[in-house]
């Protein structure tokens, strides 16, 4: 007598639950693709040189050119 009878679920309730489950699955899939896209963009940002690095490099080059001009040497 410990057996429990399965509770019958009306068809409209089954359909509502199914639609809800499919919607949750779709949301998880979208979130997963968004995370992959963010990771891809972050990886690209890391690979590109920083604009500050190129500014520092340009400042050094400019300082060298100024020294050459002041000393009377011509640019390469």
VENDAZI-V312462 format. One record per residue. N is the residue number from 0. RES is the residue in one letter. PHI is phi in degrees with one decimal (none if undefined). D_CENTER is the distance of its C-alpha to the mean C-alpha in Angstrom with 1 decimal. Layout:
((N;RES;PHI;D_CENTER) (N;RES;PHI;D_CENTER))
This chain:
((0;X;none;56.6) (1;X;-84.4;53.2) (2;X;-69.7;51.6) (3;X;-102.2;49.4) (4;X;-79.0;49.5) (5;X;-66.5;46.1) (6;X;-76.3;45.5) (7;X;-77.0;45.4) (8;X;-105.8;42.5) (9;X;-62.5;43.4) (10;X;-58.1;41.7) (11;X;-67.0;40.0) (12;X;-71.9;38.5) (13;X;-60.4;37.2) (14;X;-63.9;35.7) (15;X;-63.0;34.0) (16;X;-64.4;32.6) (17;X;-62.2;31.4) (18;X;-62.9;29.7) (19;X;-63.2;28.0) (20;X;-63.5;26.8) (21;X;-65.2;25.5) (22;X;-64.5;23.6) (23;X;-64.0;22.0) (24;X;-64.1;21.1) (25;X;-64.3;19.5) (26;X;-63.3;17.5) (27;X;-62.2;16.3) (28;X;-64.9;15.4) (29;X;-63.2;13.4) (30;X;-62.9;11.5) (31;X;-62.8;11.0) (32;X;-69.3;9.8) (33;X;-64.9;7.3) (34;X;-65.3;6.0) (35;X;-62.9;6.3) (36;X;-64.8;4.7) (37;X;-63.0;1.2) (38;X;-64.3;3.5) (39;X;-64.5;5.2) (40;X;-64.8;4.5) (41;X;-63.8;5.0) (42;X;-64.9;7.7) (43;X;-67.7;9.1) (44;X;-63.0;9.4) (45;X;-68.5;11.3) (46;X;-74.2;13.5) (47;X;-74.6;14.7) (48;X;-69.9;17.7) (49;X;-72.8;17.8) (50;X;-63.3;20.0) (51;X;-66.4;22.0) (52;X;-62.7;22.8) (53;X;-69.4;24.2) (54;X;-65.3;26.1) (55;X;-61.6;27.7) (56;X;-62.6;28.6) (57;X;-64.8;30.1) (58;X;-62.0;32.1) (59;X;-63.1;33.5) (60;X;-63.6;34.5) (61;X;-63.8;36.1) (62;X;-62.6;38.1) (63;X;-63.1;39.3) (64;X;-64.3;40.5) (65;X;-60.7;42.2) (66;X;-61.0;44.0) (67;X;-63.4;45.2) (68;X;-65.0;46.5) (69;X;-65.7;48.3) (70;X;-82.8;49.8) (71;X;96.6;51.0) (72;X;-81.5;48.9) (73;X;-90.3;47.3) (74;X;-71.6;43.7) (75;X;-72.1;42.7))
